[in-house]
């Protein structure tokens, strides 16, 4: 995370740790966000999006950006 903070100092990053099932925790955490950014593995698989990304796209009340692993 530190290299990204150094590269984009104007972007506010607020680390947050929570326990529970990933999709509900993520959706609850993004309630006050302007944008939800989620990562996606770039593996070759018939399932292009995992269940957490799928839940975010269908249930987030904010815009969602899906970023493939670099």
N, C-alpha and C positions, 0 to 999 in steps of 0.2 A: 504494500500500500504506500510506503514512503516514496518510491520513485514517482508514482502518479501524483502524489501531493506536491512534490517538488516541481513537476512538469506543469501542473495546473493549479497554482496556489489560490486562484479566485474561486475554485469549486469547493463548496463546503462538504466535508465528509464527517459523518457522525457515526463512529463505530457503535455497534449494539450487539449484545449477546443475549440470546433467549433460548429456552429449551421448549421442546414440543415438536409436533409434526411440522415439517418444513413449509408446506404450502400455507396453512393457516397462520403460522407465525409470520411469514413473509407478507402476506396480505394485510395482517393487522399492523405490521410495522410501516407499511407504505401509506397509511391513511392520510398523513399530513405531508406527504412528499409531492413534489411536482412531477417527478418521473421515477419509474421503477426500472432499474437496470438489472437484468438477470443474465447469467452466463449460460452457454450451451457448449457441451462437449462436441468436438469436431470428429467424432469417431464415425466410422462407416457402419450404419445400422439401419434396419428398416424403420426404426422409430426415430425420426429426426429430432423430435422434441421430447424431453423427459416429462414426467408427471407434474413436477413443480412449475416448469415453464408453461406447460399447458394450463395449469390452474391459474397462473398469473395472467396469461393472455385472456382467459375467459371470465375471471372474477375480479381483477384489480379495477378499482374505481379511478385509476390514473393511467396516463399513457405508459406503455411498456416497451422497452428496448431490449431485444434479445441479441446478445453479443457472442459470437462464436469464440471458442478458446483460440488464442493466438498462437 
